[in-house]
Amino acid sequence: MVAVLVAASLLTKQILWTPISAINMHDVVTNQFKMTNASFVGTDKDGNPFKINAVSGRQEYKKPDIILLEKPSGVVTRNTEKGKETDKVSANSGKFNIKTKELKLRGHVRVDSSNGDKILTEEMVIQL
């Protein structure tokens, strides 16, 4: 297959080149690791389970502990006076710090709690 492509370009005298200047090195350096259908599962400081999903997630080369999330959603369990409650969360974007287990959500943040409470806001920080 490669031989056919090389031969075809030589016969037609048309060779397609991508100049180095056309490559956006900033994107290459800042978006080293990208995941599609990213999913993070763990437990919070109290041992309660959490699960975070995202359409995509990416890590920057210089900040490996931070995962930038596109369209994050998930389920967080928390302790209350009445027992354990489950919250379904979603947002347009988010940042998840792997070390501190801090989830920062932005843009149309929605929380639907198992106790019936609902929260709609533009920003929210959840400490897992």
CNS distance restraints for C-alpha pairs under 8 A (distance, minus, plus):
assign (resid   1 and name CA) (resid   5 and name CA) 6.43 0.50 0.50
assign (resid   2 and name CA) (resid   6 and name CA) 6.20 0.50 0.50
assign (resid   3 and name CA) (resid   7 and name CA) 5.95 0.50 0.50
assign (resid   4 and name CA) (resid   8 and name CA) 5.89 0.50 0.50
assign (resid   5 and name CA) (resid   9 and name CA) 6.26 0.50 0.50
assign (resid   6 and name CA) (resid  10 and name CA) 6.30 0.50 0.50
assign (resid   7 and name CA) (resid  11 and name CA) 6.09 0.50 0.50
assign (resid   8 and name CA) (resid  12 and name CA) 6.13 0.50 0.50
assign (resid   9 and name CA) (resid  13 and name CA) 5.71 0.50 0.50
assign (resid   9 and name CA) (resid  14 and name CA) 5.33 0.50 0.50
assign (resid   9 and name CA) (resid  15 and name CA) 5.60 0.50 0.50
assign (resid  10 and name CA) (resid  14 and name CA) 6.93 0.50 0.50
assign (resid  10 and name CA) (resid  15 and name CA) 7.54 0.50 0.50
assign (resid  18 and name CA) (resid  22 and name CA) 6.78 0.50 0.50
assign (resid  19 and name CA) (resid  23 and name CA) 7.41 0.50 0.50
assign (resid  24 and name CA) (resid  28 and name CA) 6.67 0.50 0.50
assign (resid  25 and name CA) (resid  29 and name CA) 6.09 0.50 0.50
assign (resid  26 and name CA) (resid  30 and name CA) 5.99 0.50 0.50
assign (resid  27 and name CA) (resid  31 and name CA) 5.67 0.50 0.50
assign (resid  28 and name CA) (resid  32 and name CA) 6.26 0.50 0.50
assign (resid  29 and name CA) (resid  60 and name CA) 7.57 0.50 0.50
assign (resid  29 and name CA) (resid  61 and name CA) 6.36 0.50 0.50
assign (resid  30 and name CA) (resid  59 and name CA) 7.84 0.50 0.50
assign (resid  30 and name CA) (resid  60 and name CA) 4.80 0.50 0.50
assign (resid  30 and name CA) (resid  61 and name CA) 5.57 0.50 0.50
assign (resid  30 and name CA) (resid  62 and name CA) 7.45 0.50 0.50
assign (resid  31 and name CA) (resid  58 and name CA) 6.38 0.50 0.50
assign (resid  31 and name CA) (resid  59 and name CA) 6.13 0.50 0.50
assign (resid  31 and name CA) (resid  60 and name CA) 5.02 0.50 0.50
assign (resid  31 and name CA) (resid  61 and name CA) 6.63 0.50 0.50
assign (resid  32 and name CA) (resid  58 and name CA) 7.50 0.50 0.50
assign (resid  32 and name CA) (resid  59 and name CA) 6.35 0.50 0.50
assign (resid  32 and name CA) (resid  60 and name CA) 5.79 0.50 0.50
assign (resid  32 and name CA) (resid  61 and name CA) 5.50 0.50 0.50
assign (resid  33 and name CA) (resid  58 and name CA) 5.41 0.50 0.50
assign (resid  33 and name CA) (resid  59 and name CA) 5.22 0.50 0.50
assign (resid  33 and name CA) (resid  60 and name CA) 6.96 0.50 0.50
assign (resid  33 and name CA) (resid  61 and name CA) 7.71 0.50 0.50
assign (resid  34 and name CA) (resid  56 and name CA) 7.16 0.50 0.50
assign (resid  34 and name CA) (resid  57 and name CA) 5.77 0.50 0.50
assign (resid  34 and name CA) (resid  58 and name CA) 4.17 0.50 0.50
assign (resid  34 and name CA) (resid  59 and name CA) 6.55 0.50 0.50
assign (resid  35 and name CA) (resid  56 and name CA) 5.45 0.50 0.50
assign (resid  35 and name CA) (resid  57 and name CA) 5.06 0.50 0.50
assign (resid  35 and name CA) (resid  58 and name CA) 6.00 0.50 0.50
assign (resid  36 and name CA) (resid  54 and name CA) 7.70 0.50 0.50
assign (resid  36 and name CA) (resid  55 and name CA) 5.92 0.50 0.50
assign (resid  36 and name CA) (resid  56 and name CA) 4.28 0.50 0.50
assign (resid  36 and name CA) (resid  57 and name CA) 6.44 0.50 0.50
assign (resid  37 and name CA) (resid  53 and name CA) 6.94 0.50 0.50
assign (resid  37 and name CA) (resid  54 and name CA) 5.71 0.50 0.50
assign (resid  37 and name CA) (resid  55 and name CA) 4.80 0.50 0.50
assign (resid  37 and name CA) (resid  56 and name CA) 5.43 0.50 0.50
assign (resid  37 and name CA) (resid  57 and name CA) 7.75 0.50 0.50
assign (resid  38 and name CA) (resid  53 and name CA) 5.65 0.50 0.50
assign (resid  38 and name CA) (resid  54 and name CA) 5.19 0.50 0.50
assign (resid  38 and name CA) (resid  55 and name CA) 6.47 0.50 0.50
assign (resid  38 and name CA) (resid  56 and name CA) 5.63 0.50 0.50
assign (resid  38 and name CA) (resid  57 and name CA) 5.87 0.50 0.50
assign (resid  39 and name CA) (resid  51 and name CA) 7.14 0.50 0.50
assign (resid  39 and name CA) (resid  52 and name CA) 5.60 0.50 0.50
assign (resid  39 and name CA) (resid  53 and name CA) 4.37 0.50 0.50
assign (resid  39 and name CA) (resid  54 and name CA) 6.47 0.50 0.50
assign (resid  40 and name CA) (resid  51 and name CA) 5.68 0.50 0.50
assign (resid  40 and name CA) (resid  52 and name CA) 5.08 0.50 0.50
assign (resid  40 and name CA) (resid  53 and name CA) 6.45 0.50 0.50
assign (resid  41 and name CA) (resid  49 and name CA) 7.47 0.50 0.50
assign (resid  41 and name CA) (resid  50 and name CA) 5.80 0.50 0.50
assign (resid  41 and name CA) (resid  51 and name CA) 4.46 0.50 0.50
assign (resid  41 and name CA) (resid  52 and name CA) 6.46 0.50 0.50
assign (resid  42 and name CA) (resid  49 and name CA) 5.76 0.50 0.50
assign (resid  42 and name CA) (resid  50 and name CA) 5.54 0.50 0.50
assign (resid  42 and name CA) (resid  51 and name CA) 6.64 0.50 0.50
assign (resid  43 and name CA) (resid  47 and name CA) 5.12 0.50 0.50
assign (resid  43 and name CA) (resid  48 and name CA) 5.12 0.50 0.50
assign (resid  43 and name CA) (resid  49 and name CA) 4.30 0.50 0.50
assign (resid  43 and name CA) (resid  50 and name CA) 5.76 0.50 0.50
assign (resid  43 and name CA) (resid 128 and name CA) 7.51 0.50 0.50
assign (resid  44 and name CA) (resid  48 and name CA) 5.35 0.50 0.50
assign (resid  44 and name CA) (resid  49 and name CA) 6.41 0.50 0.50
assign (resid  44 and name CA) (resid  50 and name CA) 7.06 0.50 0.50
assign (resid  44 and name CA) (resid 101 and name CA) 7.59 0.50 0.50
assign (resid  44 and name CA) (resid 128 and name CA) 4.55 0.50 0.50
assign (resid  45 and name CA) (resid 128 and name CA) 6.48 0.50 0.50
assign (resid  48 and name CA) (resid  76 and name CA) 7.87 0.50 0.50
assign (resid  48 and name CA) (resid  77 and name CA) 5.67 0.50 0.50
assign (resid  48 and name CA) (resid  78 and name CA) 6.36 0.50 0.50
assign (resid  48 and name CA) (resid  79 and name CA) 7.96 0.50 0.50
assign (resid  49 and name CA) (resid  76 and name CA) 6.66 0.50 0.50
assign (resid  49 and name CA) (resid  77 and name CA) 5.98 0.50 0.50
assign (resid  50 and name CA) (resid  74 and name CA) 7.47 0.50 0.50
assign (resid  50 and name CA) (resid  75 and name CA) 5.70 0.50 0.50
assign (resid  50 and name CA) (resid  76 and name CA) 4.57 0.50 0.50
assign (resid  50 and name CA) (resid  77 and name CA) 6.26 0.50 0.50
assign (resid  50 and name CA) (resid 128 and name CA) 7.83 0.50 0.50
assign (resid  51 and name CA) (resid  74 and name CA) 5.34 0.50 0.50
assign (resid  51 and name CA) (resid  75 and name CA) 5.36 0.50 0.50
assign (resid  51 and name CA) (resid  76 and name CA) 6.61 0.50 0.50
assign (resid  52 and name CA) (resid  72 and name CA) 6.73 0.50 0.50
assign (resid  52 and name CA) (resid  73 and name CA) 5.79 0.50 0.50
assign (resid  52 and name CA) (resid  74 and name CA) 4.30 0.50 0.50
assign (resid  52 and name CA) (resid  75 and name CA) 6.66 0.50 0.50
assign (resid  53 and name CA) (resid  72 and name CA) 5.56 0.50 0.50
assign (resid  53 and name CA) (resid  73 and name CA) 5.32 0.50 0.50
assign (resid  53 and name CA) (resid  74 and name CA) 5.70 0.50 0.50
assign (resid  54 and name CA) (resid  69 and name CA) 5.98 0.50 0.50
assign (resid  54 and name CA) (resid  70 and name CA) 5.77 0.50 0.50
assign (resid  54 and name CA) (resid  71 and name CA) 5.40 0.50 0.50
assign (resid  54 and name CA) (resid  72 and name CA) 4.19 0.50 0.50
assign (resid  54 and name CA) (resid  73 and name CA) 6.23 0.50 0.50
assign (resid  55 and name CA) (resid  69 and name CA) 7.52 0.50 0.50
assign (resid  55 and name CA) (resid  70 and name CA) 5.61 0.50 0.50
assign (resid  55 and name CA) (resid  71 and name CA) 5.68 0.50 0.50
assign (resid  55 and name CA) (resid  72 and name CA) 6.86 0.50 0.50
assign (resid  56 and name CA) (resid  69 and name CA) 5.95 0.50 0.50
assign (resid  56 and name CA) (resid  70 and name CA) 5.31 0.50 0.50
assign (resid  56 and name CA) (resid  71 and name CA) 7.57 0.50 0.50
assign (resid  57 and name CA) (resid  67 and name CA) 6.09 0.50 0.50
assign (resid  57 and name CA) (resid  68 and name CA) 5.41 0.50 0.50
assign (resid  57 and name CA) (resid  69 and name CA) 4.53 0.50 0.50
assign (resid  57 and name CA) (resid  70 and name CA) 6.32 0.50 0.50
assign (resid  58 and name CA) (resid  67 and name CA) 5.50 0.50 0.50
assign (resid  58 and name CA) (resid  68 and name CA) 5.31 0.50 0.50
assign (resid  58 and name CA) (resid  69 and name CA) 6.84 0.50 0.50
assign (resid  59 and name CA) (resid  63 and name CA) 6.86 0.50 0.50
assign (resid  59 and name CA) (resid  64 and name CA) 5.73 0.50 0.50
assign (resid  59 and name CA) (resid  65 and name CA) 7.66 0.50 0.50
assign (resid  59 and name CA) (resid  66 and name CA) 6.20 0.50 0.50
assign (resid  59 and name CA) (resid  67 and name CA) 4.94 0.50 0.50
assign (resid  59 and name CA) (resid  68 and name CA) 6.37 0.50 0.50
assign (resid  60 and name CA) (resid  64 and name CA) 6.00 0.50 0.50
assign (resid  60 and name CA) (resid  66 and name CA) 7.44 0.50 0.50
assign (resid  60 and name CA) (resid  67 and name CA) 7.68 0.50 0.50
assign (resid  65 and name CA) (resid  97 and name CA) 5.57 0.50 0.50
assign (resid  65 and name CA) (resid  98 and name CA) 5.28 0.50 0.50
assign (resid  65 and name CA) (resid  99 and name CA) 6.26 0.50 0.50
assign (resid  66 and name CA) (resid  95 and name CA) 6.46 0.50 0.50
assign (resid  66 and name CA) (resid  96 and name CA) 5.67 0.50 0.50
assign (resid  66 and name CA) (resid  97 and name CA) 4.61 0.50 0.50
assign (resid  66 and name CA) (resid  98 and name CA) 6.38 0.50 0.50
assign (resid  67 and name CA) (resid  95 and name CA) 5.60 0.50 0.50
assign (resid  67 and name CA) (resid  96 and name CA) 5.10 0.50 0.50
assign (resid  67 and name CA) (resid  97 and name CA) 6.43 0.50 0.50
assign (resid  67 and name CA) (resid  98 and name CA) 7.55 0.50 0.50
assign (resid  68 and name CA) (resid  93 and name CA) 7.58 0.50 0.50
assign (resid  68 and name CA) (resid  94 and name CA) 5.95 0.50 0.50
assign (resid  68 and name CA) (resid  95 and name CA) 4.66 0.50 0.50
assign (resid  68 and name CA) (resid  96 and name CA) 6.58 0.50 0.50
assign (resid  69 and name CA) (resid  93 and name CA) 5.47 0.50 0.50
assign (resid  69 and name CA) (resid  94 and name CA) 4.83 0.50 0.50
assign (resid  69 and name CA) (resid  95 and name CA) 5.83 0.50 0.50
assign (resid  69 and name CA) (resid  96 and name CA) 7.41 0.50 0.50
assign (resid  70 and name CA) (resid  92 and name CA) 6.33 0.50 0.50
assign (resid  70 and name CA) (resid  93 and name CA) 4.73 0.50 0.50
assign (resid  70 and name CA) (resid  94 and name CA) 6.63 0.50 0.50
assign (resid  71 and name CA) (resid  90 and name CA) 7.14 0.50 0.50
assign (resid  71 and name CA) (resid  91 and name CA) 5.74 0.50 0.50
assign (resid  71 and name CA) (resid  92 and name CA) 4.55 0.50 0.50
assign (resid  71 and name CA) (resid  93 and name CA) 5.20 0.50 0.50
assign (resid  71 and name CA) (resid  94 and name CA) 7.56 0.50 0.50
assign (resid  72 and name CA) (resid  90 and name CA) 5.62 0.50 0.50
assign (resid  72 and name CA) (resid  91 and name CA) 5.69 0.50 0.50
assign (resid  72 and name CA) (resid  92 and name CA) 6.68 0.50 0.50
assign (resid  72 and name CA) (resid  93 and name CA) 6.11 0.50 0.50
assign (resid  72 and name CA) (resid  94 and name CA) 6.43 0.50 0.50
assign (resid  73 and name CA) (resid  88 and name CA) 7.36 0.50 0.50
assign (resid  73 and name CA) (resid  89 and name CA) 5.33 0.50 0.50
assign (resid  73 and name CA) (resid  90 and name CA) 4.03 0.50 0.50
assign (resid  73 and name CA) (resid  91 and name CA) 6.56 0.50 0.50
assign (resid  74 and name CA) (resid  88 and name CA) 5.73 0.50 0.50
assign (resid  74 and name CA) (resid  89 and name CA) 5.36 0.50 0.50
assign (resid  74 and name CA) (resid  90 and name CA) 6.56 0.50 0.50
assign (resid  75 and name CA) (resid  86 and name CA) 6.71 0.50 0.50
assign (resid  75 and name CA) (resid  87 and name CA) 5.61 0.50 0.50
assign (resid  75 and name CA) (resid  88 and name CA) 4.62 0.50 0.50
assign (resid  75 and name CA) (resid  89 and name CA) 6.25 0.50 0.50
assign (resid  76 and name CA) (resid  86 and name CA) 5.72 0.50 0.50
assign (resid  76 and name CA) (resid  87 and name CA) 5.17 0.50 0.50
assign (resid  76 and name CA) (resid  88 and name CA) 6.55 0.50 0.50
assign (resid  76 and name CA) (resid  89 and name CA) 7.64 0.50 0.50
assign (resid  77 and name CA) (resid  84 and name CA) 6.61 0.50 0.50
assign (resid  77 and name CA) (resid  85 and name CA) 5.64 0.50 0.50
assign (resid  77 and name CA) (resid  86 and name CA) 4.43 0.50 0.50
assign (resid  77 and name CA) (resid  87 and name CA) 6.25 0.50 0.50
assign (resid  78 and name CA) (resid  84 and name CA) 5.55 0.50 0.50
assign (resid  78 and name CA) (resid  85 and name CA) 5.46 0.50 0.50
assign (resid  78 and name CA) (resid  86 and name CA) 6.47 0.50 0.50
assign (resid  78 and name CA) (resid  87 and name CA) 7.94 0.50 0.50
assign (resid  79 and name CA) (resid  83 and name CA) 5.73 0.50 0.50
assign (resid  79 and name CA) (resid  84 and name CA) 4.60 0.50 0.50
assign (resid  79 and name CA) (resid  85 and name CA) 6.43 0.50 0.50
assign (resid  80 and name CA) (resid  84 and name CA) 5.89 0.50 0.50
assign (resid  80 and name CA) (resid  85 and name CA) 6.92 0.50 0.50
assign (resid  85 and name CA) (resid 113 and name CA) 7.02 0.50 0.50
assign (resid  85 and name CA) (resid 114 and name CA) 5.80 0.50 0.50
assign (resid  85 and name CA) (resid 115 and name CA) 6.84 0.50 0.50
assign (resid  86 and name CA) (resid 113 and name CA) 5.82 0.50 0.50
assign (resid  86 and name CA) (resid 114 and name CA) 5.25 0.50 0.50
assign (resid  87 and name CA) (resid 111 and name CA) 6.28 0.50 0.50
assign (resid  87 and name CA) (resid 112 and name CA) 5.58 0.50 0.50
assign (resid  87 and name CA) (resid 113 and name CA) 4.28 0.50 0.50
assign (resid  87 and name CA) (resid 114 and name CA) 6.18 0.50 0.50
assign (resid  88 and name CA) (resid 110 and name CA) 7.99 0.50 0.50
assign (resid  88 and name CA) (resid 111 and name CA) 5.57 0.50 0.50
assign (resid  88 and name CA) (resid 112 and name CA) 5.16 0.50 0.50
assign (resid  88 and name CA) (resid 113 and name CA) 6.32 0.50 0.50
assign (resid  89 and name CA) (resid 109 and name CA) 7.27 0.50 0.50
assign (resid  89 and name CA) (resid 110 and name CA) 5.61 0.50 0.50
assign (resid  89 and name CA) (resid 111 and name CA) 4.53 0.50 0.50
assign (resid  89 and name CA) (resid 112 and name CA) 6.61 0.50 0.50
assign (resid  90 and name CA) (resid 108 and name CA) 7.92 0.50 0.50
assign (resid  90 and name CA) (resid 109 and name CA) 5.71 0.50 0.50
assign (resid  90 and name CA) (resid 110 and name CA) 5.33 0.50 0.50
assign (resid  90 and name CA) (resid 111 and name CA) 6.75 0.50 0.50
assign (resid  91 and name CA) (resid 105 and name CA) 6.05 0.50 0.50
assign (resid  91 and name CA) (resid 106 and name CA) 6.04 0.50 0.50
assign (resid  91 and name CA) (resid 107 and name CA) 5.72 0.50 0.50
assign (resid  91 and name CA) (resid 108 and name CA) 5.43 0.50 0.50
assign (resid  91 and name CA) (resid 109 and name CA) 4.33 0.50 0.50
assign (resid  91 and name CA) (resid 110 and name CA) 6.39 0.50 0.50
assign (resid  92 and name CA) (resid 105 and name CA) 7.63 0.50 0.50
assign (resid  92 and name CA) (resid 106 and name CA) 6.15 0.50 0.50
assign (resid  92 and name CA) (resid 107 and name CA) 4.98 0.50 0.50
assign (resid  92 and name CA) (resid 108 and name CA) 6.21 0.50 0.50
assign (resid  92 and name CA) (resid 109 and name CA) 7.13 0.50 0.50
assign (resid  93 and name CA) (resid 105 and name CA) 5.97 0.50 0.50
assign (resid  93 and name CA) (resid 106 and name CA) 5.37 0.50 0.50
assign (resid  93 and name CA) (resid 107 and name CA) 6.50 0.50 0.50
assign (resid  94 and name CA) (resid 103 and name CA) 6.88 0.50 0.50
assign (resid  94 and name CA) (resid 104 and name CA) 5.33 0.50 0.50
assign (resid  94 and name CA) (resid 105 and name CA) 4.31 0.50 0.50
assign (resid  94 and name CA) (resid 106 and name CA) 5.88 0.50 0.50
assign (resid  95 and name CA) (resid 102 and name CA) 7.98 0.50 0.50
assign (resid  95 and name CA) (resid 103 and name CA) 5.76 0.50 0.50
assign (resid  95 and name CA) (resid 104 and name CA) 5.11 0.50 0.50
assign (resid  95 and name CA) (resid 105 and name CA) 6.65 0.50 0.50
assign (resid  96 and name CA) (resid 101 and name CA) 6.76 0.50 0.50
assign (resid  96 and name CA) (resid 102 and name CA) 5.83 0.50 0.50
assign (resid  96 and name CA) (resid 103 and name CA) 4.57 0.50 0.50
assign (resid  96 and name CA) (resid 104 and name CA) 6.48 0.50 0.50
assign (resid  97 and name CA) (resid 101 and name CA) 5.27 0.50 0.50
assign (resid  97 and name CA) (resid 102 and name CA) 5.25 0.50 0.50
assign (resid  97 and name CA) (resid 103 and name CA) 6.52 0.50 0.50
assign (resid  98 and name CA) (resid 102 and name CA) 7.41 0.50 0.50
assign (resid 101 and name CA) (resid 127 and name CA) 6.26 0.50 0.50
assign (resid 101 and name CA) (resid 128 and name CA) 5.28 0.50 0.50
assign (resid 102 and name CA) (resid 125 and name CA) 7.00 0.50 0.50
assign (resid 102 and name CA) (resid 126 and name CA) 5.91 0.50 0.50
assign (resid 102 and name CA) (resid 127 and name CA) 4.68 0.50 0.50
assign (resid 102 and name CA) (resid 128 and name CA) 5.99 0.50 0.50
assign (resid 103 and name CA) (resid 125 and name CA) 5.70 0.50 0.50
assign (resid 103 and name CA) (resid 126 and name CA) 5.10 0.50 0.50
assign (resid 103 and name CA) (resid 127 and name CA) 6.35 0.50 0.50
assign (resid 103 and name CA) (resid 128 and name CA) 7.36 0.50 0.50
assign (resid 104 and name CA) (resid 123 and name CA) 7.44 0.50 0.50
assign (resid 104 and name CA) (resid 124 and name CA) 5.93 0.50 0.50
assign (resid 104 and name CA) (resid 125 and name CA) 4.47 0.50 0.50
assign (resid 104 and name CA) (resid 126 and name CA) 6.43 0.50 0.50
assign (resid 105 and name CA) (resid 109 and name CA) 6.56 0.50 0.50
assign (resid 105 and name CA) (resid 123 and name CA) 5.59 0.50 0.50
assign (resid 105 and name CA) (resid 124 and name CA) 5.21 0.50 0.50
assign (resid 105 and name CA) (resid 125 and name CA) 6.22 0.50 0.50
assign (resid 106 and name CA) (resid 122 and name CA) 5.59 0.50 0.50
assign (resid 106 and name CA) (resid 123 and name CA) 4.54 0.50 0.50
assign (resid 106 and name CA) (resid 124 and name CA) 6.69 0.50 0.50
assign (resid 107 and name CA) (resid 121 and name CA) 7.62 0.50 0.50
assign (resid 107 and name CA) (resid 122 and name CA) 4.77 0.50 0.50
assign (resid 107 and name CA) (resid 123 and name CA) 6.39 0.50 0.50
assign (resid 108 and name CA) (resid 120 and name CA) 6.82 0.50 0.50
assign (resid 108 and name CA) (resid 121 and name CA) 6.06 0.50 0.50
assign (resid 108 and name CA) (resid 122 and name CA) 5.19 0.50 0.50
assign (resid 108 and name CA) (resid 123 and name CA) 7.76 0.50 0.50
assign (resid 109 and name CA) (resid 119 and name CA) 7.80 0.50 0.50
assign (resid 109 and name CA) (resid 120 and name CA) 5.71 0.50 0.50
assign (resid 109 and name CA) (resid 121 and name CA) 5.20 0.50 0.50
assign (resid 109 and name CA) (resid 122 and name CA) 5.53 0.50 0.50
assign (resid 109 and name CA) (resid 123 and name CA) 6.33 0.50 0.50
assign (resid 109 and name CA) (resid 124 and name CA) 7.09 0.50 0.50
assign (resid 110 and name CA) (resid 118 and name CA) 7.36 0.50 0.50
assign (resid 110 and name CA) (resid 119 and name CA) 5.65 0.50 0.50
assign (resid 110 and name CA) (resid 120 and name CA) 4.77 0.50 0.50
assign (resid 110 and name CA) (resid 121 and name CA) 6.71 0.50 0.50
assign (resid 111 and name CA) (resid 118 and name CA) 5.54 0.50 0.50
assign (resid 111 and name CA) (resid 119 and name CA) 4.96 0.50 0.50
assign (resid 111 and name CA) (resid 120 and name CA) 6.65 0.50 0.50
assign (resid 112 and name CA) (resid 116 and name CA) 6.98 0.50 0.50
assign (resid 112 and name CA) (resid 117 and name CA) 6.16 0.50 0.50
assign (resid 112 and name CA) (resid 118 and name CA) 4.70 0.50 0.50
assign (resid 112 and name CA) (resid 119 and name CA) 6.70 0.50 0.50
assign (resid 113 and name CA) (resid 117 and name CA) 5.17 0.50 0.50
assign (resid 113 and name CA) (resid 118 and name CA) 6.20 0.50 0.50
